[in-house]
Amino acid sequence: MKIQSKTFQVHEGNVVDLGKWPTRVDSVYSSKNDYLRILAERVERLSDQQELLYASNGYALLLIFQAMDAAGKDGVIKHVMSGVNPQGCQVFSFKHPSATEQAHDFLWRTTKNLPERGRIGIFNRSYYEEVLIARVHPEILQAENLPGAPQHDTRFWQHRYRSIRNLERHLHANGTRIVKFFLHLSKDEQRKRFLSRIDTPSKNWKFSQADIAERGFWKDYQKAYEHCLAATSTRKSPWYVVPADDKENARLIVSHIVLQTMAALKMAYPPTTDVRKAELEAIRARLAEN
């Protein structure tokens, strides 16, 4: 299977029904060795692109990952970004907000961790939690102490979606390219992965009672994601719904989309000026003498 990015892209203005989006597609690799070969090639290319991003210093890249528990976000980040220079990449994982973070607007805690130009920023969960988990669990909003009781209706969430779109439009205008991935996992595959975490001692630490409790809200989360993806996927900051039942396939799809995004920036290394060339020749002459 050849990867066609647009197959996974949520197009601006479209209604999203996750029941119609696959959680598994034909593999883009033929064997385990073929997967490792393709991944290694992609990782090497991504490393080259990251160096070019840093040298050209005109853009920043923000990758956002959202998913249900056990969908493989950590694995995608670990494997796809394994060859990137740590000095040029930042990973932030956002969990339950602190009291200080709850005292600010809902975009504050993530905004202060945005990547600077020349760097790749990765958000493992993000400000989108505020229209996902906060929508499934309204009590989270109560802790934010918003002025007046928030109206938990369409208008309230539309306002938050608009704030997110405005932020991403602002970032794009200032050189930050945003790519958002929803790793689409089936409920049955999640069950299998939870059981694996229980049966494998080295994975026991990954599983908690909270995970199984959240599984009980599966339908609510699917609805929250459908509303979110439809409202916030734009041409300049798109969402991609990546089939995640096959972990290896998901990693290859994500790596392809990231590389495609970076290639579209048409970056180049800074040209060497005549003054710089003369300076380098002078340095060469000094080195030849010593």
C-alpha positions as a LaTeX table, in Angstrom:
\begin{tabular}{lrrr}
\hline
Residue & $x$ (\AA) & $y$ (\AA) & $z$ (\AA) \\
\hline
Met1 & 0.00 & 0.00 & 0.00 \\
Lys2 & 1.29 & 3.43 & $-0.98$ \\
Ile3 & 0.60 & 6.09 & 1.63 \\
Gln4 & $-1.75$ & 8.82 & 0.45 \\
Ser5 & $-1.78$ & 11.48 & 3.18 \\
Lys6 & $-5.10$ & 12.97 & 2.10 \\
Thr7 & $-6.76$ & 9.60 & 2.78 \\
Phe8 & $-6.23$ & 10.23 & 6.50 \\
Gln9 & $-6.78$ & 13.99 & 6.53 \\
Val10 & $-9.91$ & 15.54 & 8.00 \\
His11 & $-10.84$ & 18.17 & 5.45 \\
Glu12 & $-11.97$ & 21.54 & 6.68 \\
Gly13 & $-15.70$ & 21.82 & 7.16 \\
Asn14 & $-16.42$ & 18.09 & 6.90 \\
Val15 & $-18.57$ & 16.23 & 9.41 \\
Val16 & $-16.64$ & 13.45 & 11.18 \\
Asp17 & $-18.12$ & 10.05 & 11.97 \\
Leu18 & $-15.33$ & 7.95 & 13.49 \\
Gly19 & $-17.37$ & 4.82 & 12.93 \\
Lys20 & $-16.69$ & 5.28 & 9.22 \\
Trp21 & $-12.94$ & 5.81 & 9.66 \\
Pro22 & $-10.88$ & 2.58 & 9.70 \\
Thr23 & $-8.74$ & 1.60 & 12.67 \\
Arg24 & $-6.77$ & $-0.78$ & 10.45 \\
Val25 & $-5.74$ & $-0.53$ & 6.78 \\
Asp26 & $-3.56$ & $-2.58$ & 4.44 \\
Ser27 & 0.04 & $-2.61$ & 5.64 \\
Val28 & 2.57 & $-0.38$ & 3.95 \\
Tyr29 & 5.26 & $-2.95$ & 4.80 \\
Ser30 & 5.53 & $-6.61$ & 3.77 \\
Ser31 & 7.40 & $-8.04$ & 6.76 \\
Lys32 & 9.00 & $-7.09$ & 10.06 \\
Asn33 & 12.36 & $-6.59$ & 8.33 \\
Asp34 & 10.72 & $-4.47$ & 5.65 \\
Tyr35 & 9.09 & $-2.34$ & 8.36 \\
Leu36 & 12.45 & $-1.83$ & 10.09 \\
Arg37 & 14.09 & $-0.91$ & 6.79 \\
Ile38 & 11.43 & 1.66 & 5.88 \\
Leu39 & 11.40 & 3.13 & 9.38 \\
Ala40 & 15.21 & 3.46 & 9.45 \\
Glu41 & 15.16 & 5.24 & 6.09 \\
Arg42 & 12.43 & 7.59 & 7.27 \\
Val43 & 14.23 & 8.30 & 10.55 \\
Glu44 & 17.42 & 9.19 & 8.66 \\
Arg45 & 15.53 & 11.52 & 6.31 \\
Leu46 & 13.76 & 13.14 & 9.25 \\
Ser47 & 17.10 & 13.74 & 10.95 \\
Asp48 & 18.35 & 15.50 & 7.81 \\
Gln49 & 15.17 & 17.59 & 7.62 \\
Gln50 & 15.45 & 18.56 & 11.27 \\
Glu51 & 19.03 & 19.77 & 10.72 \\
Leu52 & 17.84 & 21.80 & 7.74 \\
Leu53 & 14.97 & 23.21 & 9.82 \\
Tyr54 & 17.48 & 24.34 & 12.45 \\
Ala55 & 19.94 & 25.80 & 9.94 \\
Ser56 & 17.36 & 27.69 & 7.90 \\
Asn57 & 15.76 & 29.03 & 11.11 \\
Gly58 & 12.58 & 30.22 & 9.42 \\
Tyr59 & 10.00 & 27.75 & 10.67 \\
Ala60 & 9.03 & 25.75 & 13.73 \\
Leu61 & 7.15 & 22.46 & 13.58 \\
Leu62 & 4.55 & 21.45 & 16.17 \\
Leu63 & 3.32 & 17.86 & 16.18 \\
Ile64 & 0.25 & 17.14 & 18.30 \\
Phe65 & $-0.75$ & 13.61 & 19.31 \\
Gln66 & $-4.14$ & 12.74 & 20.78 \\
Ala67 & $-5.67$ & 9.32 & 21.30 \\
Met68 & $-7.51$ & 6.97 & 23.59 \\
Asp69 & $-5.42$ & 5.08 & 26.16 \\
Ala70 & $-3.09$ & 2.40 & 24.74 \\
Ala71 & $-3.31$ & 3.76 & 21.18 \\
Gly72 & 0.49 & 3.99 & 20.96 \\
Lys73 & 1.32 & 7.71 & 21.18 \\
Asp74 & 4.50 & 7.09 & 23.17 \\
Gly75 & 5.64 & 4.40 & 20.72 \\
Val76 & 5.06 & 6.60 & 17.68 \\
Ile77 & 7.03 & 9.46 & 19.23 \\
Lys78 & 9.84 & 7.14 & 20.38 \\
His79 & 10.30 & 5.31 & 17.08 \\
Val80 & 9.61 & 8.06 & 14.54 \\
Met81 & 11.69 & 10.70 & 16.31 \\
Ser82 & 14.51 & 8.36 & 17.41 \\
Gly83 & 17.07 & 9.86 & 15.03 \\
Val84 & 16.35 & 13.53 & 15.67 \\
Asn85 & 18.99 & 15.55 & 17.48 \\
Pro86 & 17.67 & 16.10 & 21.04 \\
Gln87 & 18.90 & 19.70 & 20.87 \\
Gly88 & 16.45 & 20.36 & 18.05 \\
Cys89 & 13.40 & 18.61 & 19.47 \\
Gln90 & 11.25 & 19.10 & 22.58 \\
Val91 & 8.62 & 16.67 & 23.87 \\
Phe92 & 5.99 & 17.74 & 26.38 \\
Ser93 & 3.42 & 15.43 & 27.96 \\
Phe94 & 0.41 & 17.17 & 29.45 \\
Lys95 & $-1.41$ & 15.44 & 32.26 \\
His96 & $-3.92$ & 16.77 & 34.81 \\
Pro97 & $-3.38$ & 20.54 & 35.16 \\
Ser98 & $-1.89$ & 21.94 & 38.34 \\
Ala99 & $-3.61$ & 24.56 & 40.48 \\
Thr100 & $-1.43$ & 27.24 & 38.90 \\
Glu101 & $-2.35$ & 26.10 & 35.41 \\
Gln102 & $-6.05$ & 26.03 & 36.27 \\
Ala103 & $-5.77$ & 29.65 & 37.41 \\
His104 & $-4.93$ & 30.70 & 33.83 \\
Asp105 & $-6.85$ & 30.48 & 30.57 \\
Phe106 & $-7.07$ & 27.01 & 29.05 \\
Leu107 & $-4.37$ & 27.70 & 26.43 \\
Trp108 & $-1.76$ & 29.07 & 28.83 \\
Arg109 & 0.07 & 25.96 & 29.99 \\
Thr110 & 0.71 & 24.67 & 26.46 \\
Thr111 & 1.41 & 28.02 & 24.81 \\
Lys112 & 4.43 & 28.65 & 27.01 \\
Asn113 & 5.94 & 25.38 & 25.72 \\
Leu114 & 5.61 & 26.10 & 22.00 \\
Pro115 & 8.74 & 25.41 & 19.90 \\
Glu116 & 10.95 & 28.25 & 18.81 \\
Arg117 & 11.90 & 28.67 & 15.16 \\
Gly118 & 14.31 & 26.00 & 14.00 \\
Arg119 & 12.96 & 23.37 & 16.38 \\
Ile120 & 10.40 & 20.57 & 16.45 \\
Gly121 & 7.93 & 20.58 & 19.32 \\
Ile122 & 5.90 & 17.51 & 20.20 \\
Phe123 & 2.80 & 17.64 & 22.39 \\
Asn124 & 1.81 & 14.27 & 23.83 \\
Arg125 & $-1.73$ & 15.38 & 24.55 \\
Ser126 & $-2.25$ & 19.13 & 24.36 \\
Tyr127 & $-4.66$ & 22.03 & 24.72 \\
Tyr128 & $-7.14$ & 19.76 & 22.96 \\
Glu129 & $-7.67$ & 18.01 & 26.28 \\
Glu130 & $-9.76$ & 21.05 & 27.17 \\
Val131 & $-12.36$ & 20.12 & 24.54 \\
Leu132 & $-12.04$ & 16.37 & 25.03 \\
Ile133 & $-11.64$ & 15.16 & 28.62 \\
Ala134 & $-13.17$ & 18.40 & 29.89 \\
Arg135 & $-16.21$ & 17.73 & 27.72 \\
Val136 & $-16.55$ & 14.13 & 28.91 \\
His137 & $-15.96$ & 15.14 & 32.55 \\
Pro138 & $-17.66$ & 18.53 & 33.18 \\
Glu139 & $-16.37$ & 18.58 & 36.76 \\
Ile140 & $-12.96$ & 19.51 & 35.36 \\
Leu141 & $-14.41$ & 22.82 & 34.17 \\
Gln142 & $-15.70$ & 23.56 & 37.65 \\
Ala143 & $-12.13$ & 23.49 & 38.95 \\
Glu144 & $-11.15$ & 26.17 & 36.40 \\
Asn145 & $-13.35$ & 28.67 & 38.25 \\
Leu146 & $-14.51$ & 30.40 & 35.09 \\
Pro147 & $-16.58$ & 33.58 & 35.56 \\
Gly148 & $-20.18$ & 32.50 & 35.79 \\
Ala149 & $-21.26$ & 28.91 & 35.41 \\
Pro150 & $-20.09$ & 27.73 & 31.96 \\
Gln151 & $-22.95$ & 26.75 & 29.72 \\
His152 & $-22.09$ & 23.20 & 28.75 \\
Asp153 & $-23.77$ & 23.49 & 25.42 \\
Thr154 & $-22.79$ & 23.99 & 21.81 \\
Arg155 & $-22.03$ & 27.69 & 22.26 \\
Phe156 & $-19.51$ & 27.09 & 25.04 \\
Trp157 & $-17.56$ & 24.49 & 23.04 \\
Gln158 & $-17.77$ & 26.48 & 19.83 \\
His159 & $-16.11$ & 29.35 & 21.66 \\
Arg160 & $-13.24$ & 27.08 & 22.71 \\
Tyr161 & $-12.89$ & 25.69 & 19.20 \\
Arg162 & $-12.72$ & 29.24 & 17.87 \\
Ser163 & $-10.00$ & 30.13 & 20.39 \\
Ile164 & $-7.97$ & 27.11 & 19.23 \\
Arg165 & $-8.41$ & 27.94 & 15.55 \\
Asn166 & $-7.37$ & 31.54 & 16.20 \\
Leu167 & $-4.26$ & 30.40 & 18.08 \\
Glu168 & $-3.25$ & 28.03 & 15.32 \\
Arg169 & $-3.91$ & 30.64 & 12.64 \\
His170 & $-1.69$ & 33.08 & 14.56 \\
Leu171 & 1.09 & 30.51 & 14.94 \\
His172 & 0.96 & 29.59 & 11.25 \\
Ala173 & 1.25 & 33.26 & 10.26 \\
Asn174 & 4.37 & 33.48 & 12.41 \\
Gly175 & 6.14 & 30.43 & 10.98 \\
Thr176 & 4.93 & 27.53 & 13.13 \\
Arg177 & 3.56 & 24.66 & 11.09 \\
Ile178 & 1.12 & 22.48 & 13.03 \\
Val179 & 0.28 & 18.86 & 12.22 \\
Lys180 & $-2.21$ & 17.01 & 14.42 \\
Phe181 & $-2.55$ & 13.24 & 14.72 \\
Phe182 & $-5.47$ & 11.33 & 16.20 \\
Leu183 & $-4.39$ & 7.71 & 16.59 \\
His184 & $-7.64$ & 5.88 & 15.89 \\
Leu185 & $-7.82$ & 2.70 & 17.98 \\
Ser186 & $-10.68$ & 0.20 & 18.08 \\
Lys187 & $-12.24$ & $-0.70$ & 21.42 \\
Asp188 & $-11.41$ & $-4.37$ & 20.86 \\
Glu189 & $-7.74$ & $-3.61$ & 20.21 \\
Gln190 & $-7.61$ & $-1.47$ & 23.34 \\
Arg191 & $-8.96$ & $-4.43$ & 25.33 \\
Lys192 & $-6.20$ & $-6.67$ & 23.93 \\
Arg193 & $-3.50$ & $-4.13$ & 24.80 \\
Phe194 & $-4.86$ & $-3.68$ & 28.32 \\
Leu195 & $-4.80$ & $-7.46$ & 28.82 \\
Ser196 & $-1.22$ & $-7.56$ & 27.52 \\
Arg197 & $-0.25$ & $-4.94$ & 30.09 \\
Ile198 & $-1.74$ & $-7.12$ & 32.82 \\
Asp199 & $-0.18$ & $-10.36$ & 31.55 \\
Thr200 & 3.31 & $-8.92$ & 30.97 \\
Pro201 & 5.07 & $-8.01$ & 34.25 \\
Ser202 & 7.29 & $-5.42$ & 32.56 \\
Lys203 & 4.14 & $-3.63$ & 31.34 \\
Asn204 & 2.18 & $-3.72$ & 34.63 \\
Trp205 & 3.25 & $-0.18$ & 35.45 \\
Lys206 & 1.46 & 1.08 & 32.33 \\
Phe207 & $-1.97$ & 0.03 & 33.58 \\
Ser208 & $-4.14$ & 1.59 & 36.28 \\
Gln209 & $-7.70$ & 1.57 & 37.53 \\
Ala210 & $-8.14$ & 4.98 & 35.92 \\
Asp211 & $-7.54$ & 3.43 & 32.50 \\
Ile212 & $-10.39$ & 0.97 & 32.86 \\
Ala213 & $-12.61$ & 3.69 & 34.31 \\
Glu214 & $-12.03$ & 5.90 & 31.26 \\
Arg215 & $-12.81$ & 2.97 & 28.98 \\
Gly216 & $-16.35$ & 3.14 & 30.33 \\
Phe217 & $-16.70$ & 6.56 & 28.67 \\
Trp218 & $-15.67$ & 5.23 & 25.24 \\
Lys219 & $-18.76$ & 6.46 & 23.37 \\
Asp220 & $-18.57$ & 9.87 & 25.03 \\
Tyr221 & $-14.94$ & 10.26 & 23.98 \\
Gln222 & $-15.70$ & 9.20 & 20.41 \\
Lys223 & $-18.37$ & 11.92 & 20.20 \\
Ala224 & $-16.05$ & 14.50 & 21.75 \\
Tyr225 & $-13.35$ & 13.63 & 19.22 \\
Glu226 & $-15.80$ & 13.80 & 16.33 \\
His227 & $-16.88$ & 17.32 & 17.29 \\
Cys228 & $-13.29$ & 18.41 & 17.92 \\
Leu229 & $-11.82$ & 17.05 & 14.69 \\
Ala230 & $-14.60$ & 18.55 & 12.58 \\
Ala231 & $-14.36$ & 21.96 & 14.24 \\
Thr232 & $-10.57$ & 22.39 & 14.35 \\
Ser233 & $-9.12$ & 20.68 & 11.27 \\
Thr234 & $-8.14$ & 23.40 & 8.82 \\
Arg235 & $-6.20$ & 23.46 & 5.59 \\
Lys236 & $-3.19$ & 25.04 & 7.29 \\
Ser237 & $-3.38$ & 23.06 & 10.54 \\
Pro238 & $-4.94$ & 19.72 & 9.60 \\
Trp239 & $-5.94$ & 16.72 & 11.65 \\
Tyr240 & $-4.97$ & 13.25 & 10.43 \\
Val241 & $-6.93$ & 10.22 & 11.64 \\
Val242 & $-4.28$ & 7.48 & 11.69 \\
Pro243 & $-5.45$ & 3.84 & 11.90 \\
Ala244 & $-3.72$ & 2.62 & 15.08 \\
Asp245 & $-4.65$ & $-1.04$ & 15.50 \\
Asp246 & $-1.37$ & $-1.89$ & 13.72 \\
Lys247 & 1.33 & $-0.02$ & 15.64 \\
Glu248 & 4.03 & $-0.41$ & 13.00 \\
Asn249 & 1.75 & 0.77 & 10.23 \\
Ala250 & 0.74 & 3.81 & 12.27 \\
Arg251 & 4.38 & 4.77 & 12.78 \\
Leu252 & 5.10 & 4.60 & 9.07 \\
Ile253 & 2.02 & 6.66 & 8.21 \\
Val254 & 2.94 & 9.34 & 10.74 \\
Ser255 & 6.57 & 9.49 & 9.57 \\
His256 & 5.42 & 9.89 & 5.96 \\
Ile257 & 3.11 & 12.78 & 6.83 \\
Val258 & 5.77 & 14.53 & 8.91 \\
Leu259 & 8.35 & 14.23 & 6.13 \\
Gln260 & 5.84 & 15.43 & 3.55 \\
Thr261 & 5.02 & 18.45 & 5.71 \\
Met262 & 8.68 & 19.39 & 6.13 \\
Ala263 & 9.46 & 18.91 & 2.43 \\
Ala264 & 6.67 & 21.35 & 1.56 \\
Leu265 & 8.49 & 24.11 & 3.47 \\
Lys266 & 11.11 & 24.24 & 0.70 \\
Met267 & 13.88 & 25.02 & 3.17 \\
Ala268 & 17.50 & 25.64 & 2.19 \\
Tyr269 & 20.77 & 26.08 & 4.01 \\
Pro270 & 21.82 & 29.74 & 4.39 \\
Pro271 & 23.93 & 30.81 & 1.39 \\
Thr272 & 27.60 & 31.54 & 1.96 \\
Thr273 & 28.26 & 35.23 & 1.22 \\
Asp274 & 31.43 & 36.57 & $-0.37$ \\
Val275 & 32.43 & 38.04 & 2.98 \\
Arg276 & 31.95 & 34.66 & 4.66 \\
Lys277 & 33.91 & 32.89 & 1.91 \\
Ala278 & 36.84 & 35.28 & 2.42 \\
Glu279 & 36.67 & 34.68 & 6.16 \\
Leu280 & 36.76 & 30.92 & 5.67 \\
Glu281 & 39.70 & 31.15 & 3.26 \\
Ala282 & 41.60 & 33.21 & 5.84 \\
Ile283 & 40.90 & 30.56 & 8.46 \\
Arg284 & 42.08 & 27.87 & 5.99 \\
Ala285 & 45.35 & 29.75 & 5.50 \\
Arg286 & 45.94 & 29.98 & 9.25 \\
Leu287 & 45.24 & 26.29 & 9.72 \\
Ala288 & 47.72 & 25.46 & 6.92 \\
Glu289 & 50.42 & 27.39 & 8.77 \\
Asn290 & 49.80 & 25.49 & 12.00 \\
\hline
\end{tabular}
